């Protein structure tokens, strides 16, 4: 009986203290030198946009420290959203539709519309119809032999990936007329 009471008291004591420990959020650091080293460490591994760096640093550092650290790497041109957007458009544009890549840059990467417009002019143009043909090969779609429901599913699949309706229909109909 006495052991049960001791276990009960212990459980109550640990639950009370345990809740207090985990309710406290760690304080954000104000150490600028440490934030600069952290930014350089992040950029060492891969190129990032300014917004991605700010989001990553905001978890552990005060806002004024984040601003100063970002300005520090900007002064050395370690981050450049325009350069990042051009590289991203050129590399991802070979696999994904241009609309999908642009949406990623705007909403996931935090690139502004003005920077995106300038980068789009500088990036090499992508042939989306060629990408549709590659998807047709990958999914084993033969428009001449496919039934209506299979073509409809494939059309919707490509639309969800951001391809233009006119390009999809042109490729599906073009392939039908060639066979």
C-alpha positions in Angstrom: 0.0 0.0 0.0 2.8 2.4 0.9 4.6 1.7 -2.4 1.5 2.5 -4.4 1.2 5.8 -2.6 4.9 6.6 -3.3 4.5 5.8 -7.0 1.4 7.9 -7.2 3.2 10.8 -5.5 6.1 10.4 -7.8 3.9 10.4 -10.9 2.1 13.5 -9.8 5.4 15.3 -9.1 6.9 14.4 -12.5 3.8 15.3 -14.4 3.7 18.8 -12.8 7.4 19.5 -13.4 7.4 17.9 -16.8 4.7 20.2 -18.1 6.5 23.3 -17.0 9.8 22.3 -18.7 8.3 21.8 -22.1 6.0 24.8 -22.1 9.0 27.1 -22.1 10.2 28.1 -25.6 14.0 28.5 -26.0 15.0 32.1 -26.2 16.2 33.5 -29.5 19.8 34.4 -29.7 21.2 37.9 -30.3 24.7 36.7 -31.2 25.4 38.3 -34.6 28.7 36.5 -35.2 27.1 33.1 -34.6 24.3 34.0 -37.0 26.8 35.0 -39.7 28.6 31.7 -39.3 25.3 29.9 -39.5 24.3 31.7 -42.7 27.6 30.8 -44.3 27.2 27.2 -43.2 23.8 27.0 -44.8 25.0 28.6 -48.1 28.0 26.3 -48.1 25.7 23.3 -48.8 23.4 24.9 -51.4 22.2 28.1 -52.9 19.2 29.7 -51.2 16.9 32.7 -51.7 16.9 35.6 -49.3 13.5 34.5 -48.0 14.6 30.9 -47.4 17.6 32.2 -45.4 15.4 34.6 -43.4 12.9 31.8 -42.6 15.6 29.5 -41.5 17.4 32.0 -39.3 14.1 33.4 -37.8 13.7 30.1 -35.9 16.7 30.8 -33.7 17.7 34.4 -33.9 16.2 37.8 -33.2 14.8 39.8 -36.2 17.5 42.4 -36.1 20.2 39.8 -36.0 18.6 38.0 -39.0 18.5 41.3 -40.9 22.2 42.0 -40.2 23.3 38.5 -41.1 21.4 38.5 -44.4 22.8 42.0 -45.3 26.3 40.6 -44.5 26.0 37.8 -47.1 24.3 40.1 -49.6 27.3 42.5 -49.4 29.5 39.7 -50.6 27.0 38.6 -53.3 26.6 35.2 -51.7 22.9 35.4 -52.2 21.3 36.8 -55.4 17.6 36.0 -56.0 17.9 36.8 -59.7 20.8 34.4 -60.3 19.0 31.8 -58.2 15.8 32.2 -60.3 17.6 31.9 -63.6 19.4 28.7 -62.5 16.2 27.3 -61.1 14.3 28.0 -64.3 17.0 26.4 -66.4 17.4 23.3 -64.3 13.8 22.6 -63.2 12.3 23.8 -66.5 13.7 20.7 -68.3 11.6 18.4 -66.1 8.5 20.5 -65.1 6.2 22.9 -66.8 7.2 26.5 -66.8 4.0 27.4 -64.8 4.8 24.9 -62.1 8.4 26.1 -61.8 7.3 29.7 -61.6 4.7 28.9 -58.9 7.5 27.2 -56.9 9.7 30.2 -57.1 7.0 32.6 -56.1 5.4 30.8 -53.3 7.9 28.2 -52.0 11.1 30.1 -52.5 9.9 33.6 -51.9 11.2 35.2 -55.1 9.4 38.5 -56.1 7.4 38.8 -59.3 9.8 41.5 -60.7 12.8 39.2 -60.1 10.9 36.3 -61.7 10.1 38.4 -64.8 13.7 39.5 -65.3 14.9 35.9 -64.8 12.4 34.5 -67.3 13.8 36.8 -70.0 17.3 35.7 -69.2 16.6 31.9 -68.9 16.7 29.6 -71.8 13.3 28.8 -73.3 11.9 25.3 -72.6 10.1 23.1 -75.0 7.0 22.0 -73.1 5.7 19.9 -76.0 8.9 17.8 -75.8 8.2 17.3 -72.1 4.7 16.1 -72.9 6.1 13.7 -75.4 8.5 12.4 -72.7 5.6 11.9 -70.3 3.7 10.0 -73.0 6.7 7.7 -73.4 7.1 7.3 -69.6 3.4 6.6 -69.0 3.2 4.3 -72.2 0.5 6.4 -73.7 -0.2 5.8 -77.4 -3.0 8.2 -78.5 -3.8 6.1 -81.5 -4.4 3.0 -79.4 -5.7 4.6 -76.2 -9.4 4.8 -75.4 -11.2 8.0 -74.5 -11.0 7.5 -70.7 -7.3 6.8 -70.7 -6.7 9.9 -72.8 -8.9 12.0 -70.4 -6.9 10.7 -67.4 -3.6 11.5 -69.1 -4.9 15.0 -70.1 -5.9 15.7 -66.5 -2.6 14.4 -65.2 -0.7 16.9 -67.4 -3.0 19.8 -66.6 -2.3 19.2 -62.9 1.4 19.6 -63.7 0.8 23.0 -65.2 1.0 22.2 -68.9 -1.1 24.3 -71.3 -4.3 22.7 -72.6 -3.4 23.7 -76.2 0.0 22.0 -76.0 -1.4 18.8 -74.5 -4.2 18.6 -77.1 -1.8 19.4 -80.0 0.5 16.6 -78.9 -2.3 14.1 -78.4 -4.0 14.9 -81.7 -0.7 15.2 -83.6 0.3 11.8 -82.5 -3.1 10.4 -83.6 -2.8 11.9 -87.1 0.7 10.6 -87.6 -0.3 6.9 -86.9 
